[in-house]
C-alpha cells in the first residue's frame, strides 16, 4: 500500500515538473526584432557612445548612432548599459499614490510617503528589469544582443545602415 502511494506521489511530481514555469511568457508572446539592443558605452577616453548595438568582434564594438556608426576598442570600455526591451512604465502610479493618500486625513503623511516609496521603487525596478550592465553581463556575452551576433558580414557597407530619416 505504501509503495503504491509513493509511486503515485512520484508520478504526480514528475507530471507537474515537466511543464514550463507559469511566470515565463509563451514563445509567441516574446517579441522578435531584427535590430540590436540599445547600448550606452562609457570609454576610458572620456566619451560616450549611444545607439543600437550592431556587432561585437574580437577587439571592437560597433554601434549605430543617430548620425554615424561608431566603434570602440573593447579594452577601452570601462562601463556599459544595455537595454534589450522597452520597460513597463509605472511612472503614472507616483502621482496616483499621492492622490490616493489625500482621503486618509491625518494619516495622509504616512500613507502618501509609503505609496510614494512603493511607486518609485516599482518604476525603477521595471526600468532596470530590461537592462544589463557590466556587473551582470560580461563583455564577451554582448554579441547575443547585437543585430549581427556573428560579427559584421563581409562586404557590408556600414553607411547603408544609417537611415535616411536620421541624417540632418
C-alpha positions in Angstrom: 0.0 0.0 0.0 2.7 2.5 1.0 4.8 1.6 -2.1 1.8 2.3 -4.4 1.1 5.6 -2.6 4.8 6.6 -3.0 4.7 5.6 -6.7 1.6 7.8 -7.3 3.2 10.7 -5.5 6.4 10.4 -7.5 4.4 10.2 -10.7 2.5 13.3 -9.8 5.7 15.2 -9.0 7.1 14.2 -12.4 3.9 15.2 -14.2 3.8 18.7 -12.7 7.5 19.3 -13.1 7.6 18.7 -16.9 5.9 21.9 -17.9 7.5 25.3 -18.1 7.1 27.7 -15.2 3.9 29.7 -15.3 5.7 33.1 -14.9 7.6 32.6 -18.1 6.0 34.2 -21.2 4.8 31.9 -24.0 7.0 31.7 -27.1 4.5 33.5 -29.3 4.3 36.4 -26.8 8.0 37.1 -26.9 8.9 39.9 -29.3 11.4 39.3 -32.1 13.3 42.2 -33.6 15.8 42.3 -36.5 17.6 45.1 -34.7 20.2 45.1 -31.9 19.6 46.2 -28.4 20.2 49.8 -27.3 23.6 50.4 -25.6 25.3 53.2 -23.9 29.1 52.7 -23.7 31.4 54.7 -21.5 35.0 54.8 -22.8 38.2 55.3 -20.8 38.9 58.2 -23.3 36.0 60.2 -21.7 33.5 59.8 -24.5 30.1 58.1 -24.5 28.7 56.1 -27.4 24.9 55.7 -27.6 22.9 53.7 -30.1 22.0 50.3 -31.5 24.5 47.5 -30.9 25.5 46.3 -34.3 28.2 43.8 -33.6 30.9 42.7 -31.2 34.0 41.4 -32.8 37.3 40.3 -31.3 38.5 43.7 -30.1 35.8 46.2 -31.3 32.2 47.0 -30.6 30.2 48.7 -33.4 27.3 50.9 -32.5 24.8 52.6 -34.9 24.4 56.1 -33.5 21.9 58.7 -34.6 24.1 60.1 -37.4 27.0 57.7 -37.7 28.5 54.3 -37.0 30.9 54.4 -34.1 33.3 51.8 -32.9 35.3 51.5 -29.8 38.0 49.1 -28.8 36.9 46.6 -26.1 39.8 47.3 -23.9 38.8 51.0 -23.7 35.3 50.3 -22.4 35.0 50.6 -18.7 31.2 50.7 -18.3 28.1 50.0 -20.4 24.4 49.8 -20.0 22.4 47.6 -22.5 18.6 47.8 -22.8 17.1 44.9 -24.7 13.4 45.8 -24.4 11.0 48.6 -23.7 10.4 48.6 -20.0 6.9 48.8 -18.5 6.1 52.4 -17.4 4.8 52.7 -13.9 5.5 56.4 -13.5 1.8 57.1 -13.7 1.5 55.4 -10.3 3.6 58.1 -8.5 1.0 61.0 -8.6 -1.8 58.5 -8.3 -0.4 57.1 -5.0 -0.1 60.7 -3.6 -3.7 61.5 -4.7 -5.0 58.2 -3.1 -3.5 59.3 0.2 -5.5 62.5 0.5 -8.7 60.9 1.8 -6.7 59.3 4.6 -6.8 62.6 6.6 -4.2 62.8 9.3 -2.6 59.6 8.1 -2.0 61.0 4.6 1.6 61.9 5.5 2.3 58.2 6.3 0.2 56.6 3.6 1.4 59.1 1.0 5.0 58.5 1.9 4.6 54.7 1.8 2.8 55.0 -1.6 5.4 57.3 -3.0 8.3 55.0 -1.9 6.4 51.9 -3.4 5.6 53.7 -6.6 9.2 55.0 -7.2 10.6 51.5 -6.3 8.3 49.8 -8.8 9.1 52.3 -11.5 12.9 52.0 -11.1 12.7 48.2 -10.8 10.7 47.9 -14.0 13.3 50.1 -15.8 16.2 48.0 -14.5 14.5 44.7 -15.3 15.2 45.0 -19.0 18.8 46.3 -18.6 22.2 44.7 -18.3 25.4 46.4 -17.2 29.0 45.2 -16.9 28.1 43.9 -13.5 25.7 41.2 -14.7 26.7 40.7 -18.4 30.3 40.1 -19.4 31.6 41.9 -22.5 32.1 38.6 -24.3 28.3 38.0 -24.0 27.2 41.3 -25.5 27.1 39.7 -29.0 23.9 38.0 -28.1 22.1 41.3 -28.2 23.7 42.6 -31.4 22.0 43.0 -34.8 24.8 40.9 -36.2 25.7 38.4 -33.5 28.3 36.6 -35.6 30.1 39.8 -36.4 29.8 42.2 -39.3 29.1 40.4 -42.6 31.9 40.6 -45.1 31.4 43.3 -47.7 28.7 45.1 -45.7 28.6 48.8 -46.5 28.2 50.3 -43.0 26.9 53.6 -44.4 23.9 51.7 -45.8 22.7 51.1 -42.3 22.4 54.8 -41.4 18.8 55.6 -42.2 17.9 58.5 -44.4 15.5 59.9 -41.8 18.2 60.3 -39.2 20.5 62.3 -41.4 20.3 66.1 -41.0 
